[in-house]
Amino acid sequence: MPLRIKEILKEKKCTIQSLSEKMGVNRVSLNNSINGNPTVDTIEKIAIALEVDVSELFSPSDNNTVFCPSCGKRIKLVKE
């Protein structure tokens, strides 16, 4: 299952550069890790920096789900 890091970055209007700065790592190294196989430790650090639960990095994208711009939580939209 592919990681949703780039999708979440876009939703939060964040860049790889700003994420790498929050994490205190080199942008190129972070980008290579995201595009390859990041370690569990790296995934946890990314989740902390993005202020999301680790599980959100793995969840498949859902057109009926949005992220709250205030708190960053995922909100499921229900059609009535």
N, C-alpha and C positions, 0 to 999 in steps of 0.2 A: 504494500500500500504506500503510495507516494506521500511525502510530507507536504503539509499545506503552508509551509513557512512563507513562501513568496506571496501566496494568496492573502495570508494574514497581514503581511507587511503592507500590501496594497490597501487592504481594508482600513488599516490604522494610519495610512498615509505616512509610512515609515520607509526608510531605505536600508539596504544592506550596510551602507556606510554608518548610518546612525545606530543601527543594531550593533554593529561591531564596536562602536564607541561605547555604547551602554555596557557591553560585555567585556570591554577592555582587551579585545583581540584584533588582530590584523584583518582588514576587510577581505583581502585576497584569500587568506586562510579560511575565513568563515564562509566565503562564497564557495570555495572548493569543498568544504565539509558539507554544506547544504546540498551541493550538486552530486556529491558522492554518497558515502555512508557515514553520517555523523554518529559519534559515540553517544551512549545514553547520557553521559555527563554533559556533552555539548547540547543535546536536545533539552535537557533540564535547564541549562543556562539560557538557552534561547527562549524557553517558555517563561522564565522569570523576567527576562529583559522585555518580552512582549506583554507581560502581565496577563498571561493566559494559562489555563491548565494544560499540562503536557498532553492530555488526551485530545485537546482541540487541534494539536499539530498533526494528529493522525486521522481525525474524522474526515470522512469523505465530504466534499462540498455538497451542499444541499440548497437548491434554489428557494426553499421555503424557510431558510434560516438567515438571519441578519445578525450583525454584531452591534451592540449598543455603543454609540460613539462616546458616551460618558464613562461607562464602567468597563467596556470591552467584553462583557458577557455575551454569550450566544443566545439569541431569542428565536424560538421556533414560531413561525407564522402559521396560524390555523385558519383554514378557509371554512366559513360557516354557510 
